[in-house]
């Protein structure tokens, strides 16, 4: 969850810096490009929470 939260904070900061900027690729593509293993990390965190 911490990694996901930090990613959201970073994205919010970028949007605040340039709110009219157009992302070149879709949001989740940007996240997975920056943190290639993020989807597995999220899946693992959800699995751990569901135990």
Protein Blocks (a to p, Z undefined) as FASTA:
>chain_A
ZZmmmmmmmmmmmmmmmmmbccfbdfklmmmmmmmmlmmmmmmmmmmmmZZ
